[in-house]
Every structure is written in structure tokens, then in C-alpha cells.
Amino acid sequence: MESNEYKADLMQLYQLYNMIDSDDFILIPGNAIKIYLVIKRYSNKNDGTSFPSIKKITEKTGLSEDQINRLLKILIEKEYIKKERYGRSNNYKLIEKVSIRDKISDTQVAVAKYEYSTNPVHRNAAFAEIEKAILSELTETVIQQLKIVKIERIEQLNVQINLAENNQQNVMNSEGKNVK
């Protein structure tokens, strides 16, 4: 037999590695991962859109409709999927998240997000944009020029969170004394 008779899409596994390596993976309930995998399994080969019914997701995961709806909200909130309503059915678009880490400390410094597609041209273009951003050392100019990928720096997100926390801690009354 010739070797060109077989193939395996190892990129599917690679994307799961990225999901596991993301810093928010620990915050996602295990059953939400089951739902994510079912949605991914039924994705359209051309554009990555998926439209399994809640009934199909229930059949494949063994979860109730209420559980599925609750867990879908978490996946949407964590930006792993987008949900669009078309008539009486839901269309899902998976969002791939690639953790960008510091080579020395292995800490996550940014996250790259793009819409999942089984189309190798789209996927390779997304990977090329991520590589371009990394080679530029994540300069803001390059990040703004990206067309497929959205990159968020972790330190920017942390600064926003810290500023919000500091604003809450430093609430003063009219006499200039801290309320908290």
C-alpha cells in the first residue's frame, strides 16, 4: 500500500493542546469540553461553521438540555464559541485560542484568537499572522494590521483588571477618607 492512502488531521489535536495550555482552561467545567468537542465534530468542512441541534448534543454528551444551555453560555463567555441564531436553529463558530508564551519563564504573555476552519488555506494564514506577530515581538503596529487573528496581550488585560480593583479599593467619601 502507498502511504498517500491514509491521512490524519493532527491539527485537531494541536488545537486541543492550545486549549489545555490556555490559562483559563482550569475555569471551564469538564462537561463544557464535551460540548465543545461535539460542536467541533460536526463542523462544516468548508468554513468551520457547526450546527448540531441541542438534541444531537444531548445524545452525544449524555447531558440535559438545561446543562447544555448553561455550559454553552460559559463557552461563549470564555470566547471558545460564537452562537448565532438562524430561524429555529443555532449555528456555532468555534474560536481557536493560541497561547503565546515567554520562552524563558513559560508564562502566558498573549493570546491569539481566530475562527476555526478546517480549510488549510485559512488555518495556514492564521498561523502565518501569529508567527508574524511573534517575530515582531508583539508590536502594536503589527497586531493592528492582522486580518484573521486577534491578539490580546495578557499584561494589558491584567493592568485593566488591576486598575478596576484599585478603583474599587480607593473609593473615598466626601471628607477624603477611604470608604473601604
BAVEX-46582 format. One record per residue (C-alpha): residue in three letters; x, y, z. Coordinates in pm, 1 decimal. Example, Ala and Ser with C-alpha at 12.3 -4.5 7.8 and 13.67 -1.06 7.14 Angstrom:
! residues 2
<rec code="ALA" east="1230.0" north="-450.0" up="780.0"/>
<rec code="SER" east="1367.0" north="-106.0" up="714.0"/>
//
This chain:
! residues 180
<rec code="MET" east="0.0" north="0.0" up="0.0"/>
<rec code="GLU" east="109.8" north="351.8" up="-71.3"/>
<rec code="SER" east="139.4" north="596.9" up="214.8"/>
<rec code="ASN" east="-76.4" north="856.0" up="38.3"/>
<rec code="GLU" east="-386.1" north="641.8" up="102.1"/>
<rec code="TYR" east="-405.0" north="749.4" up="463.8"/>
<rec code="LYS" east="-426.3" north="1079.8" up="634.8"/>
<rec code="ALA" east="-489.6" north="1222.5" up="979.0"/>
<rec code="ASP" east="-569.2" north="1578.3" up="1071.5"/>
<rec code="LEU" east="-319.6" north="1627.3" up="1351.2"/>
<rec code="MET" east="-416.0" north="1995.1" up="1367.9"/>
<rec code="GLN" east="-733.7" north="1889.9" up="1551.0"/>
<rec code="LEU" east="-515.7" north="1752.0" up="1829.8"/>
<rec code="TYR" east="-283.7" north="2053.2" up="1817.8"/>
<rec code="GLN" east="-577.1" north="2288.6" up="1879.9"/>
<rec code="LEU" east="-682.0" north="2084.2" up="2182.6"/>
<rec code="TYR" east="-328.1" north="2122.8" up="2318.9"/>
<rec code="ASN" east="-368.0" north="2500.4" up="2288.6"/>
<rec code="MET" east="-697.2" north="2483.5" up="2474.2"/>
<rec code="ILE" east="-536.3" north="2285.3" up="2756.0"/>
<rec code="ASP" east="-235.4" north="2520.5" up="2770.8"/>
<rec code="SER" east="-450.2" north="2833.4" up="2797.9"/>
<rec code="ASP" east="-458.6" north="2989.4" up="3141.6"/>
<rec code="ASP" east="-840.1" north="2990.1" up="3151.8"/>
<rec code="PHE" east="-874.3" north="2615.3" up="3080.6"/>
<rec code="ILE" east="-893.8" north="2542.9" up="3453.1"/>
<rec code="LEU" east="-1205.3" north="2762.9" up="3474.3"/>
<rec code="ILE" east="-1402.6" north="2563.4" up="3216.2"/>
<rec code="PRO" east="-1613.3" north="2274.8" up="3353.3"/>
<rec code="GLY" east="-1529.3" north="1932.3" up="3208.2"/>
<rec code="ASN" east="-1873.9" north="1883.6" up="3057.1"/>
<rec code="ALA" east="-1832.7" north="2208.3" up="2862.4"/>
<rec code="ILE" east="-1534.4" north="2045.8" up="2690.5"/>
<rec code="LYS" east="-1760.7" north="1757.8" up="2585.0"/>
<rec code="ILE" east="-1997.7" north="2009.0" up="2426.0"/>
<rec code="TYR" east="-1707.9" north="2188.4" up="2254.6"/>
<rec code="LEU" east="-1585.4" north="1858.8" up="2108.9"/>
<rec code="VAL" east="-1930.3" north="1764.5" up="1976.2"/>
<rec code="ILE" east="-1967.7" north="2105.8" up="1813.0"/>
<rec code="LYS" east="-1620.2" north="2068.6" up="1662.4"/>
<rec code="ARG" east="-1702.3" north="1718.0" up="1537.1"/>
<rec code="TYR" east="-1998.4" north="1849.8" up="1338.5"/>
<rec code="SER" east="-1819.2" north="2150.0" up="1189.2"/>
<rec code="ASN" east="-1863.8" north="2220.3" up="819.6"/>
<rec code="LYS" east="-1556.5" north="2121.1" up="617.8"/>
<rec code="ASN" east="-1559.3" north="2445.0" up="417.3"/>
<rec code="ASP" east="-1590.8" north="2721.5" up="675.0"/>
<rec code="GLY" east="-1588.8" north="2554.7" up="1018.0"/>
<rec code="THR" east="-1948.6" north="2650.1" up="1097.9"/>
<rec code="SER" east="-2126.6" north="2388.2" up="1305.3"/>
<rec code="PHE" east="-2496.4" north="2344.3" up="1362.0"/>
<rec code="PRO" east="-2573.3" north="2039.3" up="1574.5"/>
<rec code="SER" east="-2910.3" north="2065.4" up="1745.4"/>
<rec code="ILE" east="-2936.7" north="2069.8" up="2123.5"/>
<rec code="LYS" east="-3095.7" north="1724.4" up="2085.7"/>
<rec code="LYS" east="-2786.3" north="1597.7" up="1897.6"/>
<rec code="ILE" east="-2554.2" north="1745.8" up="2161.5"/>
<rec code="THR" east="-2768.6" north="1579.6" up="2430.8"/>
<rec code="GLU" east="-2743.4" north="1242.3" up="2251.7"/>
<rec code="LYS" east="-2365.3" north="1266.3" up="2215.9"/>
<rec code="THR" east="-2282.4" north="1401.9" up="2563.3"/>
<rec code="GLY" east="-2549.1" north="1248.4" up="2785.2"/>
<rec code="LEU" east="-2618.8" north="1592.6" up="2932.3"/>
<rec code="SER" east="-2960.8" north="1751.7" up="2980.2"/>
<rec code="GLU" east="-3076.1" north="2044.9" up="2768.4"/>
<rec code="ASP" east="-3053.8" north="2274.8" up="3073.0"/>
<rec code="GLN" east="-2692.7" north="2166.7" up="3137.9"/>
<rec code="ILE" east="-2603.3" north="2218.4" up="2772.4"/>
<rec code="ASN" east="-2754.2" north="2567.1" up="2762.3"/>
<rec code="ARG" east="-2574.9" north="2664.6" up="3085.6"/>
<rec code="LEU" east="-2241.0" north="2529.0" up="2963.2"/>
<rec code="LEU" east="-2280.2" north="2688.1" up="2618.8"/>
<rec code="LYS" east="-2302.0" north="3024.7" up="2798.0"/>
<rec code="ILE" east="-1967.4" north="2953.0" up="2966.1"/>
<rec code="LEU" east="-1804.7" north="2859.4" up="2633.7"/>
<rec code="ILE" east="-1940.3" north="3179.5" up="2480.0"/>
<rec code="GLU" east="-1825.7" north="3389.4" up="2778.5"/>
<rec code="LYS" east="-1475.3" north="3237.2" up="2761.2"/>
<rec code="GLU" east="-1475.4" north="3305.4" up="2385.4"/>
<rec code="TYR" east="-1436.9" north="2945.5" up="2270.5"/>
<rec code="ILE" east="-1751.1" north="2962.2" up="2057.6"/>
<rec code="LYS" east="-1983.0" north="3216.2" up="1897.3"/>
<rec code="LYS" east="-2351.0" north="3132.0" up="1870.6"/>
<rec code="GLU" east="-2577.8" north="3275.7" up="1602.4"/>
<rec code="ARG" east="-2945.9" north="3208.7" up="1564.7"/>
<rec code="TYR" east="-3079.8" north="3122.0" up="1216.8"/>
<rec code="GLY" east="-3452.2" north="3065.0" up="1221.0"/>
<rec code="ARG" east="-3513.9" north="2785.7" up="1468.6"/>
<rec code="SER" east="-3158.6" north="2651.4" up="1471.5"/>
<rec code="ASN" east="-2828.2" north="2758.7" up="1618.5"/>
<rec code="ASN" east="-2508.5" north="2797.1" up="1421.3"/>
<rec code="TYR" east="-2183.7" north="2778.7" up="1612.9"/>
<rec code="LYS" east="-1845.2" north="2912.7" up="1516.7"/>
<rec code="LEU" east="-1551.3" north="2778.7" up="1713.2"/>
<rec code="ILE" east="-1283.8" north="3021.7" up="1822.3"/>
<rec code="GLU" east="-933.2" north="2880.9" up="1837.3"/>
<rec code="LYS" east="-715.0" north="3034.1" up="2104.4"/>
<rec code="VAL" east="-338.2" north="3000.7" up="2084.7"/>
<rec code="SER" east="-140.4" north="3074.6" up="2397.2"/>
<rec code="ILE" east="166.8" north="3289.0" up="2328.2"/>
<rec code="ARG" east="421.4" north="3222.5" up="2599.8"/>
<rec code="ASP" east="752.4" north="3366.5" up="2708.3"/>
<rec code="LYS" east="1030.3" north="3124.9" up="2603.4"/>
<rec code="ILE" east="1225.3" north="3160.2" up="2928.4"/>
<rec code="SER" east="958.3" north="3181.6" up="3200.0"/>
<rec code="ASP" east="686.6" north="2988.7" up="3009.0"/>
<rec code="THR" east="429.3" north="3242.2" up="3130.1"/>
<rec code="GLN" east="144.9" north="3335.4" up="2900.4"/>
<rec code="VAL" east="204.3" north="3685.1" up="2759.0"/>
<rec code="ALA" east="-72.9" north="3699.3" up="2499.4"/>
<rec code="VAL" east="-349.8" north="3501.9" up="2340.9"/>
<rec code="ALA" east="-419.9" north="3482.3" up="1968.1"/>
<rec code="LYS" east="-779.7" north="3414.2" up="1862.4"/>
<rec code="TYR" east="-921.7" north="3322.9" up="1524.4"/>
<rec code="GLU" east="-1227.0" north="3149.0" up="1386.6"/>
<rec code="TYR" east="-1176.0" north="2775.6" up="1344.9"/>
<rec code="SER" east="-1178.4" north="2641.0" up="993.9"/>
<rec code="THR" east="-1092.2" north="2302.9" up="850.5"/>
<rec code="ASN" east="-977.4" north="2485.2" up="537.7"/>
<rec code="PRO" east="-595.5" north="2456.8" up="536.2"/>
<rec code="VAL" east="-555.7" north="2787.2" up="349.1"/>
<rec code="HIS" east="-744.2" north="2975.9" up="621.7"/>
<rec code="ARG" east="-565.4" north="2788.5" up="901.0"/>
<rec code="ASN" east="-221.7" north="2847.4" up="746.8"/>
<rec code="ALA" east="-299.3" north="3216.7" up="700.0"/>
<rec code="ALA" east="-394.5" north="3240.1" up="1068.3"/>
<rec code="PHE" east="-70.8" north="3063.5" up="1168.5"/>
<rec code="ALA" east="130.3" north="3297.5" up="944.2"/>
<rec code="GLU" east="-26.6" north="3600.6" up="1114.0"/>
<rec code="ILE" east="51.8" north="3461.1" up="1459.0"/>
<rec code="GLU" east="411.3" north="3395.8" up="1353.6"/>
<rec code="LYS" east="438.1" north="3748.9" up="1209.3"/>
<rec code="ALA" east="315.3" north="3897.3" up="1537.9"/>
<rec code="ILE" east="559.9" north="3689.3" up="1741.9"/>
<rec code="LEU" east="853.9" north="3778.1" up="1515.9"/>
<rec code="SER" east="765.1" north="4146.5" up="1559.0"/>
<rec code="GLU" east="774.0" north="4088.2" up="1936.5"/>
<rec code="LEU" east="402.1" north="4163.6" up="1950.8"/>
<rec code="THR" east="438.7" north="4525.6" up="1844.5"/>
<rec code="GLU" east="109.9" north="4714.1" up="1845.5"/>
<rec code="THR" east="151.4" north="4823.8" up="1483.7"/>
<rec code="VAL" east="174.5" north="4465.2" up="1358.5"/>
<rec code="ILE" east="-108.4" north="4346.1" up="1585.2"/>
<rec code="GLN" east="-339.1" north="4614.0" up="1440.9"/>
<rec code="GLN" east="-257.3" north="4504.6" up="1083.1"/>
<rec code="LEU" east="-369.0" north="4144.9" up="1135.1"/>
<rec code="LYS" east="-679.5" north="4049.9" up="937.3"/>
<rec code="ILE" east="-766.1" north="3699.1" up="1058.4"/>
<rec code="VAL" east="-619.2" north="3683.3" up="1407.0"/>
<rec code="LYS" east="-695.9" north="3897.8" up="1708.9"/>
<rec code="ILE" east="-416.6" north="3916.6" up="1967.0"/>
<rec code="GLU" east="-467.6" north="4031.3" up="2324.1"/>
<rec code="ARG" east="-171.2" north="4093.0" up="2549.2"/>
<rec code="ILE" east="-205.2" north="3940.6" up="2894.8"/>
<rec code="GLU" east="-31.4" north="4231.3" up="3068.2"/>
<rec code="GLN" east="-285.5" north="4471.4" up="2916.3"/>
<rec code="LEU" east="-568.6" north="4258.1" up="3046.5"/>
<rec code="ASN" east="-405.1" north="4234.7" up="3390.5"/>
<rec code="VAL" east="-350.0" north="4612.0" up="3402.2"/>
<rec code="GLN" east="-718.1" north="4669.6" up="3325.0"/>
<rec code="ILE" east="-821.0" north="4426.3" up="3599.3"/>
<rec code="ASN" east="-577.0" north="4580.9" up="3849.4"/>
<rec code="LEU" east="-696.7" north="4933.0" up="3768.7"/>
<rec code="ALA" east="-1056.8" north="4827.4" up="3823.8"/>
<rec code="GLU" east="-963.8" north="4663.7" up="4156.9"/>
<rec code="ASN" east="-767.5" north="4971.0" up="4267.4"/>
<rec code="ASN" east="-1057.7" north="5199.9" up="4178.7"/>
<rec code="GLN" east="-1287.4" north="4989.7" up="4395.5"/>
<rec code="GLN" east="-1038.3" north="4985.8" up="4684.4"/>
<rec code="ASN" east="-974.1" north="5360.0" up="4673.7"/>
<rec code="VAL" east="-1332.9" north="5481.9" up="4692.2"/>
<rec code="MET" east="-1334.9" north="5785.1" up="4921.6"/>
<rec code="ASN" east="-1616.9" north="5969.7" up="5088.6"/>
<rec code="SER" east="-1667.2" north="6344.8" up="5060.1"/>
<rec code="GLU" east="-1425.3" north="6401.5" up="5353.4"/>
<rec code="GLY" east="-1143.0" north="6229.0" up="5164.4"/>
<rec code="LYS" east="-1141.5" north="5914.4" up="5377.8"/>
<rec code="ASN" east="-1138.2" north="5565.4" up="5230.6"/>
<rec code="VAL" east="-1479.5" north="5404.1" up="5243.6"/>
<rec code="LYS" east="-1342.8" north="5051.2" up="5205.2"/>
//
